[in-house]
Amino acid sequence: MFSKYKKQASKPKAAPAPAAAAPSPAAAAPTQSASTSLRRPIARLAAEVGSQDKERKRKERMNEIKVQLHRELLDNLNLAALENATEKELRNEISAIATEILEEKSIVLNREDRQQLNKELYDEVKGLGPLEALLQDETVSDILVNGPHQIFIERDGKLQLSNIAFKDEKHLMRIIDKIVSAVGRRVDESNPYVDARLQDGSRFNAMVPPVAVDGSLVSIRKFKKDKLAIDDLVEFGAFTEEMAAYLQAAVSTRLNVIVSGGTGSGKTTTLNALSSFIDNAERILTIEDTAELQLQQTHVGRMESRPPNVEGKGEVSPRDCLKNALRMRPDRIIVGETRGEEVIDMLQAMNTGHDGSMTTIHANSARDGISRLENMIAMAGIEMPIKAVRSQISSAVNVIVQASRLQDGSRRMTSITEITGMEGDVISMQEIFRFQRVGLTPDNKIIGHFTATGVRSHYSERFRLWGYDLPPSIYEPTVMEG
């Protein structure tokens, strides 16, 4: 076979014999206590030893073949010529070379295995190896790698172990190097952790040995190409139509909003949805560590902070971006996440003519969110009396939206709270809407409903003057029958 993508006069190397698969130990039967326990039994999957062992051996054999073929491909392919090759040409070339090598080694595969092998080889050459299939799967939101043989994925808010694995730590490190080198970074023993962004905007974080004890740790937060609108979130049950009407009034009348929540609770998704209520005529500046916000307005300026390089120079912090943003005549400033000393600049911006600004923070409740803001101001090294700090916060922040990921994996807007001012040294707050949990179904699904608390909004008159005269009925508590 002759091809412009194949090196000439290349001699295939002798392949090492596939390693014998180690038999898996039989699963020990759980012992049952003689006494009755009040604890609920832990659900465990029954071990299908025979079929699992057979499938494991098949995968190990396929991995051995793939490693051999990938090594041969690197020896045979003219990598310099690949830069100008189309995807179709490269796939055909990989298929032809793989077929030739399989015949030389007298390896027989069925059609399905051969197609899968060609796809995986293409992913190794041009993509991110075993991770490529997960990155293409729209139902996967997070990819978590704990060493070469354990890859977890998140689907519908639930973590599950995938059936994909790397050959070994060396294979995993090669993919990590491929990702970080594409963005001009490096990761090794002297610099054992790295943040990067994939081409599609997904957030990538890796930590390698010796810091990662049992093999490299990788987490990928996938970037959603289609953002969820308010109507989608209402339809999915994240909040109600009444809450959406209230939030539209709050954003449109330029109240300062903080979205609070834990990791993976949907803070950025909520912030994206709230931004849809901003008028198209306003100038918006966004500041993020990793650009995730997808604003649809015409006049949007996007900024991204930058970590220091290998020599420890060139850092651009969120605070640097925020200070510059204040000089760029913004109507609103949206900070992807406030987690450090930039908090004081954010609060000052909210207090000095940039009404309607928004940000997110990590906190488990609205009251915790206020405490987090106080702590961040203290960590910034600013010496202020606690009353002055709270006064600054109470005058800057108007509404706190609490997003939560519940135990069944569902995401809910569990609380909307208004900050109404100061009472002595304490910030006064009132909850307007909440998610009321009632119970749990046998299959661990949350039973609950959204309800107003019966408290009328502190900003009702502001809403009315801006043309958002909400009916009093939206503040009436929901009474569930039965």
C-alpha positions in Angstrom: 0.0 0.0 0.0 1.3 3.4 -0.9 0.0 6.7 0.5 1.2 10.3 0.9 0.4 10.1 4.6 2.5 7.0 5.2 6.2 7.1 5.8 8.2 5.2 3.3 10.6 2.3 4.1 9.1 1.9 7.5 9.6 -1.5 9.0 6.9 -2.7 11.5 8.2 -3.6 14.9 7.5 -6.9 16.5 4.7 -6.5 18.9 4.9 -7.8 22.4 2.6 -10.6 23.3 -0.6 -9.5 25.0 -0.4 -9.8 28.8 -2.6 -12.4 30.4 -5.6 -11.0 32.1 -5.6 -11.4 35.9 -8.7 -13.3 37.2 -10.9 -11.1 39.3 -11.4 -12.2 42.9 -14.9 -13.6 43.6 -17.1 -11.1 45.4 -17.5 -11.9 49.1 -21.1 -12.5 50.2 -22.3 -9.8 52.6 -22.9 -11.1 56.2 -26.2 -10.3 57.8 -26.5 -9.2 61.4 -28.6 -11.4 63.7 -30.1 -8.4 65.4 -32.6 -6.1 63.7 -30.9 -2.8 62.5 -32.6 0.5 62.3 -30.3 1.4 59.4 -31.6 1.1 55.8 -29.9 -1.6 53.8 -27.4 -0.2 51.3 -28.4 -1.1 47.7 -25.6 -3.0 45.9 -25.6 -4.3 42.4 -25.5 -8.1 42.2 -22.2 -9.3 40.8 -22.5 -10.9 37.4 -19.1 -12.6 37.6 -19.1 -14.7 34.5 -20.3 -12.1 32.0 -18.3 -9.3 33.6 -15.1 -11.3 33.5 -15.6 -12.2 29.9 -16.3 -8.6 28.9 -13.3 -7.4 31.0 -11.0 -9.9 29.2 -12.4 -8.8 25.8 -11.7 -5.1 26.7 -8.2 -5.9 27.9 -7.4 -7.7 24.6 -8.9 -4.8 22.6 -6.8 -2.3 24.6 -3.6 -4.4 24.0 -4.4 -4.4 20.2 -5.1 -0.7 20.3 -1.9 0.2 22.1 0.1 -1.9 19.6 -1.6 -0.4 16.6 -1.2 3.2 17.9 2.5 2.6 18.4 2.7 1.3 14.8 0.6 4.2 13.5 3.0 6.8 15.0 5.9 5.0 13.2 4.0 4.8 9.9 2.1 8.1 9.7 3.7 11.1 8.2 2.7 13.5 11.0 3.9 16.6 9.2 1.5 15.9 6.3 -1.5 15.4 8.7 -1.8 19.1 9.2 -3.4 19.6 5.8 -5.3 16.3 5.7 -9.1 16.3 5.9 -10.9 14.2 8.5 -12.2 11.7 5.8 -8.7 11.3 4.4 -7.2 10.7 7.8 -9.9 8.2 8.8 -9.4 6.3 5.6 -5.6 6.3 6.0 -5.8 5.0 9.6 -8.3 2.3 8.5 -5.9 1.2 5.7 -2.8 1.1 7.9 -4.7 -0.6 10.7 -6.0 -3.3 8.3 -2.5 -3.9 7.0 -1.0 -4.2 10.5 -3.8 -6.6 11.7 -3.1 -8.8 8.7 0.6 -8.8 9.4 0.0 -9.8 13.0 -2.7 -12.4 12.0 -5.2 -10.7 14.3 -8.8 -11.3 13.3 -11.6 -8.9 14.5 -15.3 -8.8 13.6 -16.7 -5.8 11.7 -18.0 -4.1 14.8 -14.7 -4.4 16.8 -12.8 -3.2 13.7 -15.0 -0.1 13.3 -14.7 0.7 17.0 -10.9 0.2 16.9 -10.6 2.6 13.9 -12.6 5.2 15.7 -10.5 4.9 18.9 -7.3 5.1 16.9 -8.5 8.3 15.2 -9.4 9.7 18.6 -5.8 8.8 19.8 -4.2 10.6 16.8 -6.4 13.7 16.5 -8.6 13.8 19.6 -8.3 13.1 23.3 -8.2 9.3 23.3 -10.8 7.6 25.5 -12.2 11.0 26.7 -13.3 11.9 23.2 -16.4 9.7 23.2 -17.5 11.3 26.6 -16.8 14.8 25.3 -19.1 14.1 22.3 -21.9 12.7 24.5 -24.4 15.5 25.1 -25.9 13.8 28.1 -22.6 13.9 30.1 -22.1 17.1 32.0 -18.9 16.2 34.0 -16.0 13.8 33.4 -14.0 12.9 36.5 -10.9 10.7 36.1 -9.4 9.1 39.2 -6.3 7.5 37.8 -6.1 5.6 34.5 -8.6 2.8 35.2 -11.5 4.7 36.9 -13.5 7.4 34.9 -16.7 8.7 36.5 -19.3 10.7 34.6 -22.3 12.8 35.7 -25.6 12.3 34.0 -28.8 14.0 35.1 -27.1 15.2 38.3 -26.0 11.6 39.3 -22.4 10.2 39.2 -21.8 6.9 37.6 -18.8 4.8 36.7 -18.2 4.6 33.0 -16.9 1.6 31.1 -14.1 3.6 29.6 -10.5 3.4 30.8 -6.9 4.4 29.8 -4.3 1.7 29.2 -2.1 3.0 32.0 -0.8 6.1 33.7 1.6 6.8 30.8 -1.4 6.9 28.4 -3.4 9.2 30.7 -0.4 11.6 31.1 0.1 11.7 27.3 -3.6 12.9 26.9 -3.1 15.5 29.7 0.0 16.8 28.0 -1.8 17.1 24.7 -4.5 19.2 26.3 -2.3 21.6 28.3 0.3 22.0 25.6 -2.4 23.2 23.2 -3.0 26.3 25.5 0.7 26.9 26.2 0.8 25.3 29.6 2.8 22.4 31.1 2.3 20.0 33.9 5.0 17.8 35.6 6.5 17.1 39.0 7.6 20.6 39.5 4.3 22.0 38.4 1.8 19.2 39.4 -1.5 20.9 38.8 -3.0 22.9 35.9 -6.2 24.7 34.8 -7.0 25.0 31.1 -9.8 25.3 28.7 -10.6 22.9 25.9 -11.4 24.1 22.4 -15.1 23.8 22.9 -14.9 26.0 26.1 -15.1 23.1 28.7 -13.2 23.7 31.9 -10.2 21.3 32.5 -8.3 20.7 35.7 -5.6 18.2 36.3 -3.4 17.1 39.2 -0.6 14.7 38.5 1.7 12.5 40.7 3.4 12.8 43.2 0.6 15.1 44.4 -2.1 12.8 43.1 -1.3 9.5 44.9 -3.1 6.8 42.9 -2.7 8.3 39.5 -3.5 11.6 37.8 -6.7 13.3 38.7 -8.6 15.0 35.9 -12.0 16.9 36.1 -13.7 18.3 33.0 -16.8 20.5 33.4 -18.3 20.4 30.0 -19.4 23.6 28.2 -23.1 23.5 27.2 -23.5 24.8 23.6 -27.3 25.3 24.1 -28.0 27.5 27.2 -31.1 26.9 29.1 -33.6 29.8 29.0 -36.0 30.8 31.7 -38.9 28.9 30.0 -36.7 25.7 30.0 -35.9 26.0 33.7 -39.6 26.5 34.5 -40.5 23.5 32.4 -37.9 21.4 34.1 -39.2 22.4 37.5 -36.2 24.4 38.6 -38.7 27.2 39.7 -42.2 28.4 39.0 -43.8 30.9 36.7 -44.5 33.2 39.6 -40.8 33.1 40.6 -39.8 33.8 37.0 -42.1 36.9 36.9 -40.5 38.2 40.2 -37.0 37.6 38.9 -37.8 39.4 35.6 -39.0 42.4 37.6 -35.9 42.3 39.9 -33.4 42.1 37.0 -35.3 44.6 34.8 -35.5 47.2 37.5 -31.8 46.9 38.1 -31.6 45.3 41.5 -28.2 43.8 42.4 -28.5 40.0 42.4 -26.3 37.4 43.9 -26.7 33.7 42.9 -25.6 31.5 45.8 -25.1 27.7 45.8 -22.8 24.8 46.1 -20.6 23.2 43.4 -22.6 21.9 40.5 -25.9 23.4 41.8 -26.5 25.4 38.6 -25.3 28.8 39.6 -23.9 29.7 36.2 -26.9 28.3 34.4 -29.2 30.4 36.6 -27.0 33.5 36.0 -27.2 32.9 32.3 -31.0 32.6 32.5 -31.4 35.8 34.6 -29.2 37.8 32.1 -31.9 37.2 29.4 -34.0 39.8 31.3 -31.4 42.6 30.7 -32.4 45.2 28.1 -30.6 45.0 24.8 -29.6 48.7 24.9 -27.4 48.3 28.0 -23.6 47.9 28.0 -22.7 44.7 29.9 -19.2 43.6 30.9 -18.6 40.1 32.1 -15.6 38.9 34.1 -14.8 35.2 34.5 -12.0 32.8 35.3 -13.2 30.6 32.5 -15.6 32.1 29.9 -18.9 30.2 30.4 -21.6 32.9 30.3 -23.5 33.0 27.0 -25.2 36.4 26.9 -27.5 37.1 24.0 -27.4 40.9 24.2 -25.8 43.0 21.5 -23.5 45.1 23.6 -21.4 42.6 25.7 -17.7 42.9 26.5 -16.2 39.6 27.8 -13.1 39.4 30.0 -11.2 36.4 31.3 -8.6 36.4 34.1 -5.3 34.7 33.5 -3.1 32.6 35.9 0.6 33.3 36.2 2.9 31.5 33.7 5.7 29.0 34.6 7.9 31.8 35.8 5.2 33.2 38.1 4.6 36.2 35.9 1.8 37.5 33.7 -1.1 37.0 36.1 -4.3 39.0 35.5 -6.6 38.5 38.4 -10.4 39.0 38.5 -9.7 42.1 40.6 -7.5 43.6 37.8 -10.3 42.9 35.3 -12.9 44.4 37.6 -10.9 47.6 38.2 -10.4 48.0 34.4 -14.1 47.3 33.8 -15.1 50.2 36.0 -13.2 52.5 33.6 -15.0 51.2 30.5 -18.5 52.8 31.1 -20.5 49.7 31.9 -24.2 49.8 32.7 -23.9 46.4 34.4 -21.0 44.2 35.5 -21.5 40.5 35.7 -18.8 38.5 37.6 -18.9 34.8 36.9 -17.8 34.0 40.5 -16.7 36.1 43.4 -14.3 34.2 45.6 -11.5 36.5 46.7 -10.4 40.1 47.2 -12.3 41.3 44.1 -15.4 41.2 46.4 -14.7 44.7 47.7 -14.5 46.2 44.1 -17.7 44.3 43.2 -19.6 45.7 46.2 -18.3 49.2 45.5 -19.4 48.9 41.8 -22.9 47.9 43.0 -23.0 50.9 45.3 -21.7 53.5 42.9 -23.9 53.6 39.8 -23.7 50.1 38.4 -27.1 49.0 39.5 -28.3 45.6 38.2 -24.9 44.0 38.5 -24.8 40.2 39.2 -22.4 37.6 40.5 -22.3 34.1 42.0 -20.8 32.9 45.3 -20.4 29.5 47.0 -22.7 29.3 50.0 -25.5 26.9 51.3 -28.0 29.6 52.2 -28.7 33.3 51.8 -27.5 34.0 55.4 -24.4 31.9 54.7 -23.8 33.9 51.6 -23.7 37.1 53.6 -21.2 35.5 56.0 -19.1 34.5 53.0 -19.0 38.1 51.7 -17.9 39.3 55.1 -15.2 36.6 55.2 -13.9 37.5 51.8 -13.7 41.2 52.7 -11.7 40.2 55.8 -9.4 37.9 53.8 -8.7 40.8 51.4 -6.9 42.4 54.3 -9.2 45.5 54.5 -9.5 46.7 58.1 -13.1 47.8 58.5 -15.4 47.6 61.5 -17.9 44.7 61.1 -20.8 47.1 61.2 -19.3 49.1 58.3 -18.8 45.9 56.3 -22.4 44.8 56.8 -23.7 48.3 56.0 -21.7 48.1 52.7 -23.2 44.6 51.9 -26.7 45.6 52.8 -26.7 48.6 50.6 -25.0 46.8 47.7 -26.9 43.5 47.5 -30.7 43.5 47.0 -31.6 39.9 46.2 -30.0 36.5 46.9 -31.1 33.6 44.7 -30.2 30.2 46.3 -29.6 27.3 43.9 -29.2 23.8 45.2 -28.6 20.3 43.9 -30.8 18.0 45.9 -29.9 14.4 46.9 -31.8 12.9 43.9 -29.6 14.9 41.5 -32.3 17.5 40.6 -31.5 21.2 40.7 -33.9 23.6 42.3 -34.0 27.3 43.1 -34.6 26.6 46.8 -35.0 30.2 48.0 -35.3 33.8 46.9 -34.4 36.2 49.6 -34.4 40.0 49.8 -32.0 42.1 51.8 -34.0 45.0 53.3 -31.4 47.0 55.3 -29.8 47.0 58.7 -31.4 46.5 62.2 -28.6 47.5 64.6 -25.6 45.5 63.7 -27.5 42.8 61.9 -28.4 42.7 58.2 -32.2 42.2 57.9 -33.5 39.8 55.3 -36.9 38.4 54.2 -37.6 35.3 52.2 -40.1 35.7 49.4 -40.1 32.2 47.8 -38.9 28.8 48.9 -38.9 25.2 47.9 -40.8 23.2 50.5 -39.7 19.6 50.8 -42.4 17.2 51.9 -40.7 13.8 51.7 -39.0 11.1 49.6 -40.4 8.5 47.3 -39.2 4.8 47.7 -36.8 5.4 44.7 -35.2 8.4 46.5 -36.9 11.1 44.4 -37.6 14.4 46.3 -41.3 15.2 47.0 -41.9 18.9 47.4 -43.3 22.1 45.9 -42.5 25.8 45.5 -44.4 28.3 47.6 -44.4 32.0 48.4 -43.9 32.8 52.0 -46.7 35.3 52.2 -44.3 38.2 52.6 -44.8 41.1 50.1 -41.7 42.2 48.3 -39.8 45.1 49.8 -39.3 46.4 46.3 -43.0 46.3 45.2 -43.2 50.0 44.8 -40.0 50.1 42.7 -41.4 47.4 40.5 -44.6 49.4 40.0 -42.8 52.6 39.1 -40.7 50.7 36.5 -43.9 49.2 35.0 -43.7 45.7 36.6 -46.9 45.8 38.7 -46.9 42.2 40.0 -50.2 40.9 41.2 -50.5 40.4 45.0 -51.5 36.8 44.4 -47.9 35.7 43.6 -46.9 36.4 47.2 -49.7 34.1 48.6 -48.4 30.8 50.0 -49.3 27.6 48.1 -51.6 25.3 50.0 -51.2 21.6 48.9 -54.3 19.5 49.2 -54.3 16.2 51.1 
